[in-house]
């Protein structure tokens, strides 16, 4: 019982880490996409 519970917590922790990483990566990409035209002197100027 304890081992199964531990495995469940481990899986939950891994999922949390993956979700957080994906979310920060996604935010990073979106921020870069929003910034790019201004940095490149493209359509934003």
N, C-alpha and C positions, 0 to 999 in steps of 0.2 A: 504493500500500500504506500509506504513512504517513498520507495524507489519510483513508483509510478507517478506520484505527486511531484517528486523532484524532476523527473523527465518532463513533466507537463510545464513546470516553471521554467526549465531550461529552454524548451521550445518557445514559450511565450517571450522570454527574454531575447531569443534570437530573432523572432518576428519583430519585436519592438525595435531592435537595432537595425534590421533591414528597412523597416518603414521609415525610421528617422533618417537613415542614410539616403534613401530614395527621395525623401521629402527635401532634404537640404540640397541634394544634387539638382532636383527639379527647380527649386527656388533659384539656385545659382545660374542654371541655364536660362531661366526666364529673365533674371536680372541682366545677364549678359546680352540677351536678345533685345531687351528694352534699351540698353545702353549703346549697343553697337552703332546705330546710325549716327549718333552724336560724336562718338569717338572717331569714327571713320570720316566724318565730315560729309556724310551721305545725305539722304532725304531729310534728316532732322534739321539740317541747317538751311 
